[in-house]
């Protein structure tokens, strides 16, 4: 089985074999794979940074600065409960 020379050429060269390669479409098609790969990598990096941003902030900051927003109290620290007023019926 003989392999033809045209099968060894890149796909873009086969498509633009008898066409004007200086027009611009040839260069765009040659750079397509590089641009798509770069776009996917940049998108994945931005997505990962956005997903892990809270963990990154927590990692680089100390707990004293941010705090967790909760205050620990014991039962002795609490005051007496508020008085419960009986509900008075509305008078007409």
PDB file of N, CA, C and O in Angstrom:
ATOM      1  N   UNK A   1       0.833  -1.175   0.000  1.00  0.00           N
ATOM      2  CA  UNK A   1       0.000   0.000   0.000  1.00  0.00           C
ATOM      3  C   UNK A   1       0.881   1.242   0.000  1.00  0.00           C
ATOM      4  O   UNK A   1       1.755   1.401   0.852  1.00  0.00           O
ATOM      5  N   UNK A   2       0.641   2.105  -0.952  1.00  0.00           N
ATOM      6  CA  UNK A   2       1.463   3.298  -1.115  1.00  0.00           C
ATOM      7  C   UNK A   2       0.777   4.505  -0.493  1.00  0.00           C
ATOM      8  O   UNK A   2      -0.407   4.748  -0.724  1.00  0.00           O
ATOM      9  N   UNK A   3       1.536   5.257   0.298  1.00  0.00           N
ATOM     10  CA  UNK A   3       1.016   6.470   0.920  1.00  0.00           C
ATOM     11  C   UNK A   3       1.328   7.639   0.008  1.00  0.00           C
ATOM     12  O   UNK A   3       2.482   7.849  -0.368  1.00  0.00           O
ATOM     13  N   UNK A   4       0.295   8.411  -0.355  1.00  0.00           N
ATOM     14  CA  UNK A   4       0.505   9.556  -1.229  1.00  0.00           C
ATOM     15  C   UNK A   4       1.087  10.727  -0.458  1.00  0.00           C
ATOM     16  O   UNK A   4       0.925  10.830   0.758  1.00  0.00           O
ATOM     17  N   UNK A   5       1.760  11.603  -1.174  1.00  0.00           N
ATOM     18  CA  UNK A   5       2.368  12.770  -0.551  1.00  0.00           C
ATOM     19  C   UNK A   5       1.318  13.705   0.018  1.00  0.00           C
ATOM     20  O   UNK A   5       1.590  14.389   1.005  1.00  0.00           O
ATOM     21  N   UNK A   6       0.118  13.763  -0.571  1.00  0.00           N
ATOM     22  CA  UNK A   6      -0.896  14.691  -0.093  1.00  0.00           C
ATOM     23  C   UNK A   6      -1.405  14.301   1.298  1.00  0.00           C
ATOM     24  O   UNK A   6      -1.878  15.163   2.038  1.00  0.00           O
ATOM     25  N   UNK A   7      -1.319  13.025   1.663  1.00  0.00           N
ATOM     26  CA  UNK A   7      -1.741  12.593   2.992  1.00  0.00           C
ATOM     27  C   UNK A   7      -0.738  13.007   4.061  1.00  0.00           C
ATOM     28  O   UNK A   7      -1.086  13.058   5.241  1.00  0.00           O
ATOM     29  N   UNK A   8       0.482  13.299   3.677  1.00  0.00           N
ATOM     30  CA  UNK A   8       1.497  13.704   4.644  1.00  0.00           C
ATOM     31  C   UNK A   8       1.427  15.204   4.936  1.00  0.00           C
ATOM     32  O   UNK A   8       2.001  15.667   5.922  1.00  0.00           O
ATOM     33  N   UNK A   9       0.731  15.967   4.092  1.00  0.00           N
ATOM     34  CA  UNK A   9       0.609  17.403   4.317  1.00  0.00           C
ATOM     35  C   UNK A   9      -0.374  17.667   5.447  1.00  0.00           C
ATOM     36  O   UNK A   9      -1.312  16.898   5.657  1.00  0.00           O
ATOM     37  N   UNK A  10      -0.157  18.745   6.165  1.00  0.00           N
ATOM     38  CA  UNK A  10      -1.150  19.126   7.180  1.00  0.00           C
ATOM     39  C   UNK A  10      -2.490  19.455   6.517  1.00  0.00           C
ATOM     40  O   UNK A  10      -2.546  19.810   5.339  1.00  0.00           O
ATOM     41  N   UNK A  11      -3.552  19.331   7.289  1.00  0.00           N
ATOM     42  CA  UNK A  11      -4.902  19.519   6.763  1.00  0.00           C
ATOM     43  C   UNK A  11      -5.090  20.911   6.151  1.00  0.00           C
ATOM     44  O   UNK A  11      -5.697  21.039   5.087  1.00  0.00           O
ATOM     45  N   UNK A  12      -4.579  21.943   6.806  1.00  0.00           N
ATOM     46  CA  UNK A  12      -4.732  23.303   6.286  1.00  0.00           C
ATOM     47  C   UNK A  12      -4.044  23.467   4.937  1.00  0.00           C
ATOM     48  O   UNK A  12      -4.548  24.164   4.057  1.00  0.00           O
ATOM     49  N   UNK A  13      -2.904  22.829   4.780  1.00  0.00           N
ATOM     50  CA  UNK A  13      -2.201  22.911   3.491  1.00  0.00           C
ATOM     51  C   UNK A  13      -2.987  22.204   2.395  1.00  0.00           C
ATOM     52  O   UNK A  13      -2.973  22.644   1.245  1.00  0.00           O
ATOM     53  N   UNK A  14      -3.670  21.118   2.729  1.00  0.00           N
ATOM     54  CA  UNK A  14      -4.487  20.422   1.732  1.00  0.00           C
ATOM     55  C   UNK A  14      -5.686  21.278   1.339  1.00  0.00           C
ATOM     56  O   UNK A  14      -6.031  21.352   0.160  1.00  0.00           O
ATOM     57  N   UNK A  15      -6.322  21.923   2.312  1.00  0.00           N
ATOM     58  CA  UNK A  15      -7.499  22.741   2.024  1.00  0.00           C
ATOM     59  C   UNK A  15      -7.123  23.947   1.166  1.00  0.00           C
ATOM     60  O   UNK A  15      -7.850  24.288   0.234  1.00  0.00           O
ATOM     61  N   UNK A  16      -6.003  24.593   1.466  1.00  0.00           N
ATOM     62  CA  UNK A  16      -5.593  25.803   0.758  1.00  0.00           C
ATOM     63  C   UNK A  16      -4.554  25.520  -0.327  1.00  0.00           C
ATOM     64  O   UNK A  16      -3.745  26.390  -0.647  1.00  0.00           O
ATOM     65  N   UNK A  17      -4.569  24.329  -0.888  1.00  0.00           N
ATOM     66  CA  UNK A  17      -3.534  23.949  -1.851  1.00  0.00           C
ATOM     67  C   UNK A  17      -3.551  24.845  -3.092  1.00  0.00           C
ATOM     68  O   UNK A  17      -2.496  25.318  -3.513  1.00  0.00           O
ATOM     69  N   UNK A  18      -4.674  25.079  -3.664  1.00  0.00           N
ATOM     70  CA  UNK A  18      -4.752  25.890  -4.886  1.00  0.00           C
ATOM     71  C   UNK A  18      -5.464  27.212  -4.619  1.00  0.00           C
ATOM     72  O   UNK A  18      -6.139  27.738  -5.504  1.00  0.00           O
ATOM     73  N   UNK A  19      -5.324  27.747  -3.430  1.00  0.00           N
ATOM     74  CA  UNK A  19      -6.005  28.984  -3.063  1.00  0.00           C
ATOM     75  C   UNK A  19      -4.999  30.026  -2.593  1.00  0.00           C
ATOM     76  O   UNK A  19      -3.816  29.743  -2.404  1.00  0.00           O
ATOM     77  N   UNK A  20      -5.501  31.226  -2.414  1.00  0.00           N
ATOM     78  CA  UNK A  20      -4.662  32.345  -1.984  1.00  0.00           C
ATOM     79  C   UNK A  20      -4.398  32.223  -0.489  1.00  0.00           C
ATOM     80  O   UNK A  20      -5.310  32.400   0.317  1.00  0.00           O
ATOM     81  N   UNK A  21      -3.168  31.923  -0.115  1.00  0.00           N
ATOM     82  CA  UNK A  21      -2.800  31.783   1.304  1.00  0.00           C
ATOM     83  C   UNK A  21      -2.487  33.135   1.940  1.00  0.00           C
ATOM     84  O   UNK A  21      -2.376  33.222   3.163  1.00  0.00           O
ATOM     85  N   UNK A  22      -2.346  34.172   1.151  1.00  0.00           N
ATOM     86  CA  UNK A  22      -2.020  35.496   1.667  1.00  0.00           C
ATOM     87  C   UNK A  22      -3.265  36.266   2.107  1.00  0.00           C
ATOM     88  O   UNK A  22      -3.131  37.343   2.689  1.00  0.00           O
ATOM     89  N   UNK A  23      -4.457  35.759   1.853  1.00  0.00           N
ATOM     90  CA  UNK A  23      -5.694  36.481   2.117  1.00  0.00           C
ATOM     91  C   UNK A  23      -5.966  36.633   3.604  1.00  0.00           C
ATOM     92  O   UNK A  23      -6.543  37.645   4.002  1.00  0.00           O
ATOM     93  N   UNK A  24      -5.591  35.703   4.425  1.00  0.00           N
ATOM     94  CA  UNK A  24      -5.777  35.828   5.871  1.00  0.00           C
ATOM     95  C   UNK A  24      -6.444  34.618   6.489  1.00  0.00           C
ATOM     96  O   UNK A  24      -6.184  34.302   7.650  1.00  0.00           O
ATOM     97  N   UNK A  25      -7.291  33.937   5.751  1.00  0.00           N
ATOM     98  CA  UNK A  25      -7.984  32.770   6.300  1.00  0.00           C
ATOM     99  C   UNK A  25      -7.007  31.636   6.596  1.00  0.00           C
ATOM    100  O   UNK A  25      -7.204  30.871   7.540  1.00  0.00           O
ATOM    101  N   UNK A  26      -5.977  31.533   5.805  1.00  0.00           N
ATOM    102  CA  UNK A  26      -4.977  30.479   6.025  1.00  0.00           C
ATOM    103  C   UNK A  26      -4.260  30.689   7.363  1.00  0.00           C
ATOM    104  O   UNK A  26      -4.081  29.742   8.129  1.00  0.00           O
ATOM    105  N   UNK A  27      -3.854  31.925   7.637  1.00  0.00           N
ATOM    106  CA  UNK A  27      -3.168  32.204   8.902  1.00  0.00           C
ATOM    107  C   UNK A  27      -4.105  32.003  10.092  1.00  0.00           C
ATOM    108  O   UNK A  27      -3.678  31.518  11.140  1.00  0.00           O
ATOM    109  N   UNK A  28      -5.378  32.372   9.939  1.00  0.00           N
ATOM    110  CA  UNK A  28      -6.343  32.184  11.027  1.00  0.00           C
ATOM    111  C   UNK A  28      -6.526  30.698  11.318  1.00  0.00           C
ATOM    112  O   UNK A  28      -6.562  30.294  12.480  1.00  0.00           O
ATOM    113  N   UNK A  29      -6.641  29.888  10.278  1.00  0.00           N
ATOM    114  CA  UNK A  29      -6.814  28.442  10.484  1.00  0.00           C
ATOM    115  C   UNK A  29      -5.556  27.799  11.063  1.00  0.00           C
ATOM    116  O   UNK A  29      -5.651  26.849  11.839  1.00  0.00           O
ATOM    117  N   UNK A  30      -4.390  28.302  10.697  1.00  0.00           N
ATOM    118  CA  UNK A  30      -3.140  27.751  11.253  1.00  0.00           C
ATOM    119  C   UNK A  30      -3.033  28.046  12.749  1.00  0.00           C
ATOM    120  O   UNK A  30      -2.487  27.234  13.496  1.00  0.00           O
ATOM    121  N   UNK A  31      -3.545  29.190  13.195  1.00  0.00           N
ATOM    122  CA  UNK A  31      -3.430  29.597  14.596  1.00  0.00           C
ATOM    123  C   UNK A  31      -4.630  29.159  15.430  1.00  0.00           C
ATOM    124  O   UNK A  31      -4.637  29.396  16.638  1.00  0.00           O
ATOM    125  N   UNK A  32      -5.638  28.533  14.840  1.00  0.00           N
ATOM    126  CA  UNK A  32      -6.879  28.185  15.538  1.00  0.00           C
ATOM    127  C   UNK A  32      -6.634  27.280  16.745  1.00  0.00           C
ATOM    128  O   UNK A  32      -7.130  27.570  17.834  1.00  0.00           O
ATOM    129  N   UNK A  33      -5.892  26.208  16.578  1.00  0.00           N
ATOM    130  CA  UNK A  33      -5.662  25.244  17.660  1.00  0.00           C
ATOM    131  C   UNK A  33      -4.923  25.912  18.818  1.00  0.00           C
ATOM    132  O   UNK A  33      -5.232  25.665  19.983  1.00  0.00           O
ATOM    133  N   UNK A  34      -3.958  26.748  18.494  1.00  0.00           N
ATOM    134  CA  UNK A  34      -3.202  27.442  19.537  1.00  0.00           C
ATOM    135  C   UNK A  34      -4.115  28.387  20.327  1.00  0.00           C
ATOM    136  O   UNK A  34      -4.017  28.461  21.552  1.00  0.00           O
ATOM    137  N   UNK A  35      -4.993  29.101  19.639  1.00  0.00           N
ATOM    138  CA  UNK A  35      -5.878  30.042  20.311  1.00  0.00           C
ATOM    139  C   UNK A  35      -6.932  29.334  21.156  1.00  0.00           C
ATOM    140  O   UNK A  35      -7.248  29.788  22.256  1.00  0.00           O
ATOM    141  N   UNK A  36      -7.473  28.239  20.661  1.00  0.00           N
ATOM    142  CA  UNK A  36      -8.470  27.495  21.436  1.00  0.00           C
ATOM    143  C   UNK A  36      -7.825  26.887  22.683  1.00  0.00           C
ATOM    144  O   UNK A  36      -8.410  26.931  23.765  1.00  0.00           O
ATOM    145  N   UNK A  37      -6.650  26.335  22.542  1.00  0.00           N
ATOM    146  CA  UNK A  37      -5.940  25.747  23.682  1.00  0.00           C
ATOM    147  C   UNK A  37      -5.639  26.812  24.731  1.00  0.00           C
ATOM    148  O   UNK A  37      -5.840  26.587  25.924  1.00  0.00           O
ATOM    149  N   UNK A  38      -5.162  27.955  24.291  1.00  0.00           N
ATOM    150  CA  UNK A  38      -4.859  29.046  25.216  1.00  0.00           C
ATOM    151  C   UNK A  38      -6.131  29.529  25.918  1.00  0.00           C
ATOM    152  O   UNK A  38      -6.107  29.814  27.115  1.00  0.00           O
ATOM    153  N   UNK A  39      -7.235  29.621  25.182  1.00  0.00           N
ATOM    154  CA  UNK A  39      -8.500  30.051  25.765  1.00  0.00           C
ATOM    155  C   UNK A  39      -9.021  29.081  26.807  1.00  0.00           C
ATOM    156  O   UNK A  39      -9.525  29.501  27.849  1.00  0.00           O
ATOM    157  N   UNK A  40      -8.905  27.784  26.539  1.00  0.00           N
ATOM    158  CA  UNK A  40      -9.359  26.775  27.504  1.00  0.00           C
ATOM    159  C   UNK A  40      -8.508  26.822  28.768  1.00  0.00           C
ATOM    160  O   UNK A  40      -9.039  26.723  29.874  1.00  0.00           O
ATOM    161  N   UNK A  41      -7.213  26.970  28.618  1.00  0.00           N
ATOM    162  CA  UNK A  41      -6.320  27.015  29.785  1.00  0.00           C
ATOM    163  C   UNK A  41      -6.614  28.261  30.633  1.00  0.00           C
ATOM    164  O   UNK A  41      -6.683  28.171  31.859  1.00  0.00           O
ATOM    165  N   UNK A  42      -6.784  29.415  29.992  1.00  0.00           N
ATOM    166  CA  UNK A  42      -7.070  30.642  30.736  1.00  0.00           C
ATOM    167  C   UNK A  42      -8.419  30.538  31.434  1.00  0.00           C
ATOM    168  O   UNK A  42      -8.553  30.961  32.582  1.00  0.00           O
ATOM    169  N   UNK A  43      -9.423  29.980  30.755  1.00  0.00           N
ATOM    170  CA  UNK A  43     -10.739  29.817  31.354  1.00  0.00           C
ATOM    171  C   UNK A  43     -10.686  28.898  32.566  1.00  0.00           C
ATOM    172  O   UNK A  43     -11.304  29.192  33.589  1.00  0.00           O
ATOM    173  N   UNK A  44      -9.967  27.803  32.468  1.00  0.00           N
ATOM    174  CA  UNK A  44      -9.848  26.874  33.593  1.00  0.00           C
ATOM    175  C   UNK A  44      -9.127  27.526  34.767  1.00  0.00           C
ATOM    176  O   UNK A  44      -9.500  27.306  35.919  1.00  0.00           O
ATOM    177  N   UNK A  45      -8.095  28.328  34.487  1.00  0.00           N
ATOM    178  CA  UNK A  45      -7.372  28.993  35.568  1.00  0.00           C
ATOM    179  C   UNK A  45      -8.270  30.003  36.287  1.00  0.00           C
ATOM    180  O   UNK A  45      -8.270  30.067  37.517  1.00  0.00           O
ATOM    181  N   UNK A  46      -9.036  30.792  35.527  1.00  0.00           N
ATOM    182  CA  UNK A  46      -9.933  31.772  36.133  1.00  0.00           C
ATOM    183  C   UNK A  46     -11.010  31.066  36.947  1.00  0.00           C
ATOM    184  O   UNK A  46     -11.349  31.514  38.043  1.00  0.00           O
ATOM    185  N   UNK A  47     -11.555  29.964  36.422  1.00  0.00           N
ATOM    186  CA  UNK A  47     -12.583  29.205  37.128  1.00  0.00           C
ATOM    187  C   UNK A  47     -12.042  28.629  38.436  1.00  0.00           C
ATOM    188  O   UNK A  47     -12.712  28.706  39.466  1.00  0.00           O
ATOM    189  N   UNK A  48     -10.842  28.054  38.408  1.00  0.00           N
ATOM    190  CA  UNK A  48     -10.256  27.486  39.623  1.00  0.00           C
ATOM    191  C   UNK A  48      -9.957  28.571  40.662  1.00  0.00           C
ATOM    192  O   UNK A  48     -10.169  28.368  41.858  1.00  0.00           O
ATOM    193  N   UNK A  49      -9.471  29.707  40.204  1.00  0.00           N
ATOM    194  CA  UNK A  49      -9.207  30.804  41.142  1.00  0.00           C
ATOM    195  C   UNK A  49     -10.507  31.290  41.761  1.00  0.00           C
ATOM    196  O   UNK A  49     -10.559  31.566  42.959  1.00  0.00           O
ATOM    197  N   UNK A  50     -11.565  31.398  40.948  1.00  0.00           N
ATOM    198  CA  UNK A  50     -12.857  31.861  41.478  1.00  0.00           C
ATOM    199  C   UNK A  50     -13.437  30.859  42.475  1.00  0.00           C
ATOM    200  O   UNK A  50     -14.017  31.262  43.483  1.00  0.00           O
ATOM    201  N   UNK A  51     -13.288  29.564  42.209  1.00  0.00           N
ATOM    202  CA  UNK A  51     -13.830  28.553  43.112  1.00  0.00           C
ATOM    203  C   UNK A  51     -13.056  28.471  44.429  1.00  0.00           C
ATOM    204  O   UNK A  51     -13.649  28.279  45.491  1.00  0.00           O
ATOM    205  N   UNK A  52     -11.747  28.616  44.357  1.00  0.00           N
ATOM    206  CA  UNK A  52     -10.923  28.462  45.550  1.00  0.00           C
ATOM    207  C   UNK A  52     -10.538  29.794  46.181  1.00  0.00           C
ATOM    208  O   UNK A  52      -9.697  29.817  47.079  1.00  0.00           O
ATOM    209  N   UNK A  53     -11.128  30.907  45.739  1.00  0.00           N
ATOM    210  CA  UNK A  53     -10.796  32.217  46.288  1.00  0.00           C
ATOM    211  C   UNK A  53     -11.033  32.306  47.790  1.00  0.00           C
ATOM    212  O   UNK A  53     -10.172  32.831  48.496  1.00  0.00           O
ATOM    213  N   UNK A  54     -12.163  31.816  48.320  1.00  0.00           N
ATOM    214  CA  UNK A  54     -12.336  31.883  49.779  1.00  0.00           C
ATOM    215  C   UNK A  54     -11.255  31.111  50.545  1.00  0.00           C
ATOM    216  O   UNK A  54     -10.789  31.571  51.587  1.00  0.00           O
ATOM    217  N   UNK A  55     -10.868  29.976  50.047  1.00  0.00           N
ATOM    218  CA  UNK A  55      -9.807  29.208  50.727  1.00  0.00           C
ATOM    219  C   UNK A  55      -8.464  29.904  50.630  1.00  0.00           C
ATOM    220  O   UNK A  55      -7.670  29.868  51.570  1.00  0.00           O
ATOM    221  N   UNK A  56      -8.208  30.536  49.496  1.00  0.00           N
ATOM    222  CA  UNK A  56      -6.945  31.253  49.336  1.00  0.00           C
ATOM    223  C   UNK A  56      -6.887  32.427  50.309  1.00  0.00           C
ATOM    224  O   UNK A  56      -5.857  32.654  50.942  1.00  0.00           O
ATOM    225  N   UNK A  57      -7.971  33.166  50.432  1.00  0.00           N
ATOM    226  CA  UNK A  57      -8.023  34.290  51.379  1.00  0.00           C
ATOM    227  C   UNK A  57      -7.839  33.786  52.804  1.00  0.00           C
ATOM    228  O   UNK A  57      -7.088  34.378  53.580  1.00  0.00           O
ATOM    229  N   UNK A  58      -8.516  32.703  53.154  1.00  0.00           N
ATOM    230  CA  UNK A  58      -8.414  32.150  54.504  1.00  0.00           C
ATOM    231  C   UNK A  58      -7.000  31.656  54.783  1.00  0.00           C
ATOM    232  O   UNK A  58      -6.516  31.773  55.909  1.00  0.00           O
ATOM    233  N   UNK A  59      -6.340  31.111  53.782  1.00  0.00           N
ATOM    234  CA  UNK A  59      -4.990  30.592  53.942  1.00  0.00           C
ATOM    235  C   UNK A  59      -3.992  31.717  54.239  1.00  0.00           C
ATOM    236  O   UNK A  59      -3.100  31.553  55.071  1.00  0.00           O
ATOM    237  N   UNK A  60      -4.143  32.853  53.561  1.00  0.00           N
ATOM    238  CA  UNK A  60      -3.181  33.934  53.700  1.00  0.00           C
ATOM    239  C   UNK A  60      -3.521  34.937  54.804  1.00  0.00           C
ATOM    240  O   UNK A  60      -2.716  35.823  55.095  1.00  0.00           O
ATOM    241  N   UNK A  61      -4.669  34.817  55.406  1.00  0.00           N
ATOM    242  CA  UNK A  61      -5.013  35.751  56.477  1.00  0.00           C
ATOM    243  C   UNK A  61      -5.025  35.009  57.808  1.00  0.00           C
ATOM    244  O   UNK A  61      -5.231  33.796  57.867  1.00  0.00           O
ATOM    245  N   UNK A  62      -4.798  35.766  58.865  1.00  0.00           N
ATOM    246  CA  UNK A  62      -4.816  35.135  60.179  1.00  0.00           C
ATOM    247  C   UNK A  62      -6.251  35.082  60.692  1.00  0.00           C
ATOM    248  O   UNK A  62      -7.094  35.874  60.270  1.00  0.00           O
ATOM    249  N   UNK A  63      -6.524  34.167  61.584  1.00  0.00           N
ATOM    250  CA  UNK A  63      -7.866  34.007  62.136  1.00  0.00           C
ATOM    251  C   UNK A  63      -8.269  35.181  63.019  1.00  0.00           C
ATOM    252  O   UNK A  63      -9.459  35.467  63.148  1.00  0.00           O
ATOM    253  N   UNK A  64      -7.300  35.870  63.632  1.00  0.00           N
ATOM    254  CA  UNK A  64      -7.602  36.992  64.512  1.00  0.00           C
ATOM    255  C   UNK A  64      -8.190  38.162  63.714  1.00  0.00           C
ATOM    256  O   UNK A  64      -9.041  38.891  64.223  1.00  0.00           O
ATOM    257  N   UNK A  65      -7.750  38.341  62.491  1.00  0.00           N
ATOM    258  CA  UNK A  65      -8.239  39.452  61.689  1.00  0.00           C
ATOM    259  C   UNK A  65      -9.674  39.216  61.233  1.00  0.00           C
ATOM    260  O   UNK A  65     -10.526  40.093  61.375  1.00  0.00           O
ATOM    261  N   UNK A  66      -9.938  38.049  60.695  1.00  0.00           N
ATOM    262  CA  UNK A  66     -11.261  37.781  60.148  1.00  0.00           C
ATOM    263  C   UNK A  66     -12.251  37.350  61.215  1.00  0.00           C
ATOM    264  O   UNK A  66     -13.379  37.839  61.254  1.00  0.00           O
ATOM    265  N   UNK A  67     -11.839  36.449  62.069  1.00  0.00           N
ATOM    266  CA  UNK A  67     -12.755  35.892  63.057  1.00  0.00           C
ATOM    267  C   UNK A  67     -13.812  35.058  62.365  1.00  0.00           C
ATOM    268  O   UNK A  67     -13.988  35.133  61.149  1.00  0.00           O
ATOM    269  N   UNK A  68     -14.508  34.268  63.150  1.00  0.00           N
ATOM    270  CA  UNK A  68     -15.543  33.448  62.545  1.00  0.00           C
ATOM    271  C   UNK A  68     -16.926  34.022  62.785  1.00  0.00           C
ATOM    272  O   UNK A  68     -17.915  33.445  62.333  1.00  0.00           O
ATOM    273  N   UNK A  69     -17.021  35.146  63.484  1.00  0.00           N
ATOM    274  CA  UNK A  69     -18.289  35.812  63.692  1.00  0.00           C
ATOM    275  C   UNK A  69     -19.086  35.266  64.869  1.00  0.00           C
ATOM    276  O   UNK A  69     -20.199  35.733  65.114  1.00  0.00           O
ATOM    277  N   UNK A  70     -18.564  34.306  65.595  1.00  0.00           N
ATOM    278  CA  UNK A  70     -19.273  33.717  66.727  1.00  0.00           C
ATOM    279  C   UNK A  70     -18.546  34.073  68.019  1.00  0.00           C
ATOM    280  O   UNK A  70     -17.320  34.168  68.063  1.00  0.00           O
ATOM    281  N   UNK A  71     -19.342  34.265  69.065  1.00  0.00           N
ATOM    282  CA  UNK A  71     -18.774  34.559  70.374  1.00  0.00           C
ATOM    283  C   UNK A  71     -19.138  33.402  71.294  1.00  0.00           C
ATOM    284  O   UNK A  71     -20.300  33.003  71.369  1.00  0.00           O
ATOM    285  N   UNK A  72     -18.161  32.874  71.984  1.00  0.00           N
ATOM    286  CA  UNK A  72     -18.398  31.768  72.904  1.00  0.00           C
ATOM    287  C   UNK A  72     -18.839  32.330  74.254  1.00  0.00           C
ATOM    288  O   UNK A  72     -18.168  33.188  74.828  1.00  0.00           O
ATOM    289  N   UNK A  73     -19.963  31.841  74.750  1.00  0.00           N
ATOM    290  CA  UNK A  73     -20.490  32.296  76.036  1.00  0.00           C
ATOM    291  C   UNK A  73     -20.880  31.077  76.863  1.00  0.00           C
ATOM    292  O   UNK A  73     -21.277  30.038  76.335  1.00  0.00           O
ATOM    293  N   UNK A  74     -20.756  31.236  78.157  1.00  0.00           N
ATOM    294  CA  UNK A  74     -21.228  30.169  79.035  1.00  0.00           C
ATOM    295  C   UNK A  74     -22.600  30.569  79.575  1.00  0.00           C
ATOM    296  O   UNK A  74     -23.036  31.705  79.385  1.00  0.00           O
ATOM    297  N   UNK A  75     -23.270  29.655  80.236  1.00  0.00           N
ATOM    298  CA  UNK A  75     -24.607  29.905  80.776  1.00  0.00           C
ATOM    299  C   UNK A  75     -24.554  30.981  81.858  1.00  0.00           C
ATOM    300  O   UNK A  75     -25.505  31.744  82.029  1.00  0.00           O
ATOM    301  N   UNK A  76     -23.457  31.036  82.574  1.00  0.00           N
ATOM    302  CA  UNK A  76     -23.322  32.021  83.647  1.00  0.00           C
ATOM    303  C   UNK A  76     -23.213  33.440  83.102  1.00  0.00           C
ATOM    304  O   UNK A  76     -23.554  34.395  83.800  1.00  0.00           O
ATOM    305  N   UNK A  77     -22.751  33.588  81.886  1.00  0.00           N
ATOM    306  CA  UNK A  77     -22.601  34.919  81.301  1.00  0.00           C
ATOM    307  C   UNK A  77     -23.931  35.506  80.851  1.00  0.00           C
ATOM    308  O   UNK A  77     -24.024  36.710  80.608  1.00  0.00           O
ATOM    309  N   UNK A  78     -24.940  34.689  80.738  1.00  0.00           N
ATOM    310  CA  UNK A  78     -26.230  35.164  80.265  1.00  0.00           C
ATOM    311  C   UNK A  78     -26.997  35.846  81.389  1.00  0.00           C
ATOM    312  O   UNK A  78     -26.898  35.447  82.550  1.00  0.00           O
ATOM    313  N   UNK A  79     -27.748  36.855  81.046  1.00  0.00           N
ATOM    314  CA  UNK A  79     -28.586  37.539  82.024  1.00  0.00           C
ATOM    315  C   UNK A  79     -29.901  36.786  82.182  1.00  0.00           C
ATOM    316  O   UNK A  79     -30.128  35.771  81.522  1.00  0.00           O
ATOM    317  N   UNK A  80     -30.765  37.289  83.061  1.00  0.00           N
ATOM    318  CA  UNK A  80     -32.057  36.629  83.238  1.00  0.00           C
ATOM    319  C   UNK A  80     -32.903  36.783  81.972  1.00  0.00           C
ATOM    320  O   UNK A  80     -32.746  37.751  81.228  1.00  0.00           O
ATOM    321  N   UNK A  81     -33.784  35.840  81.738  1.00  0.00           N
ATOM    322  CA  UNK A  81     -34.615  35.925  80.534  1.00  0.00           C
ATOM    323  C   UNK A  81     -35.588  37.091  80.645  1.00  0.00           C
ATOM    324  O   UNK A  81     -35.945  37.490  81.753  1.00  0.00           O
ATOM    325  N   UNK A  82     -36.012  37.631  79.542  1.00  0.00           N
ATOM    326  CA  UNK A  82     -36.940  38.759  79.593  1.00  0.00           C
ATOM    327  C   UNK A  82     -38.309  38.303  80.125  1.00  0.00           C
ATOM    328  O   UNK A  82     -38.693  37.142  79.979  1.00  0.00           O
ATOM    329  N   UNK A  83     -39.019  39.229  80.732  1.00  0.00           N
ATOM    330  CA  UNK A  83     -40.331  38.911  81.280  1.00  0.00           C
ATOM    331  C   UNK A  83     -41.317  38.683  80.142  1.00  0.00           C
ATOM    332  O   UNK A  83     -41.280  39.360  79.114  1.00  0.00           O
ATOM    333  N   UNK A  84     -42.187  37.725  80.350  1.00  0.00           N
ATOM    334  CA  UNK A  84     -43.202  37.420  79.347  1.00  0.00           C
ATOM    335  C   UNK A  84     -44.474  38.134  79.757  1.00  0.00           C
ATOM    336  O   UNK A  84     -45.057  37.817  80.794  1.00  0.00           O
ATOM    337  N   UNK A  85     -44.898  39.064  78.981  1.00  0.00           N
ATOM    338  CA  UNK A  85     -46.147  39.792  79.249  1.00  0.00           C
ATOM    339  C   UNK A  85     -47.297  38.987  78.676  1.00  0.00           C
ATOM    340  O   UNK A  85     -47.217  38.431  77.581  1.00  0.00           O
ATOM    341  N   UNK A  86     -48.350  38.945  79.437  1.00  0.00           N
ATOM    342  CA  UNK A  86     -49.533  38.256  78.939  1.00  0.00           C
ATOM    343  C   UNK A  86     -50.159  39.117  77.855  1.00  0.00           C
ATOM    344  O   UNK A  86     -50.193  40.343  77.957  1.00  0.00           O
ATOM    345  N   UNK A  87     -50.633  38.479  76.855  1.00  0.00           N
ATOM    346  CA  UNK A  87     -51.250  39.196  75.748  1.00  0.00           C
ATOM    347  C   UNK A  87     -52.615  39.675  76.165  1.00  0.00           C
ATOM    348  O   UNK A  87     -53.453  38.894  76.615  1.00  0.00           O
ATOM    349  N   UNK A  88     -52.829  40.936  76.016  1.00  0.00           N
ATOM    350  CA  UNK A  88     -54.132  41.496  76.364  1.00  0.00           C
ATOM    351  C   UNK A  88     -55.001  41.473  75.117  1.00  0.00           C
ATOM    352  O   UNK A  88     -54.543  41.827  74.030  1.00  0.00           O
ATOM    353  N   UNK A  89     -56.252  41.058  75.269  1.00  0.00           N
ATOM    354  CA  UNK A  89     -57.124  41.072  74.095  1.00  0.00           C
ATOM    355  C   UNK A  89     -57.419  42.503  73.678  1.00  0.00           C
ATOM    356  O   UNK A  89     -57.491  43.409  74.508  1.00  0.00           O
ATOM    357  N   UNK A  90     -57.583  42.681  72.413  1.00  0.00           N
ATOM    358  CA  UNK A  90     -57.891  44.010  71.895  1.00  0.00           C
ATOM    359  C   UNK A  90     -59.284  44.422  72.322  1.00  0.00           C
ATOM    360  O   UNK A  90     -60.232  43.648  72.198  1.00  0.00           O
ATOM    361  N   UNK A  91     -59.403  45.586  72.802  1.00  0.00           N
ATOM    362  CA  UNK A  91     -60.724  46.067  73.219  1.00  0.00           C
ATOM    363  C   UNK A  91     -61.367  46.818  72.075  1.00  0.00           C
ATOM    364  O   UNK A  91     -60.713  47.542  71.324  1.00  0.00           O
ATOM    365  N   UNK A  92     -62.665  46.624  71.967  1.00  0.00           N
ATOM    366  CA  UNK A  92     -63.387  47.292  70.882  1.00  0.00           C
ATOM    367  C   UNK A  92     -63.982  48.576  71.316  1.00  0.00           C
ATOM    368  O   UNK A  92     -64.623  49.260  70.518  1.00  0.00           O
TER     369      UNK A  92
END
